[in-house]
Amino acid sequence: MFRMDDGITPRDLKIETLKEGLKGIRKRYLECASSKKKEICYAVAANELVSMFGSLMPRVLHDPEVRYYILYGVDQLLVYDADTDRIRLTSIEEAVNIILNST
């Protein structure tokens, strides 16, 4: 379980459900982008993310092609790559240290 909080009610979300939803959004984005403008496909994907997360959306970061995600949970981050299906749970402190020490 991954706990997220929108400031009103904490919610426990199943990690497998999150992965399936995010991977599905990426898949539909790629299918769309093969025949339409990326801007249109991004708008569709963004709408799907809002439908999936609702009031938790401000705690979801993603790249413009909806491949990479960072979900800001109550006590940890969930980092996900929808193409490789790799996931990592980490603390904010660890994420900052990794990023700052990699340059």
WONOR-V318715 format. One record per pair of residues at least 24 apart in sequence whose C-alpha atoms are under 6 Angstrom apart, sorted by the first residue. I is the first residue (numbers start at 1). J is the second residue. D is the distance in Angstrom with one decimal. If there is no record, write none. Layout:
<<I	J	D> <I	J	D>>
//
This chain:
<<3	73	5.5> <3	74	5.8> <4	73	4.4> <4	74	5.3> <6	56	5.1> <23	82	4.9> <26	66	5.6> <26	67	6.0>>
//
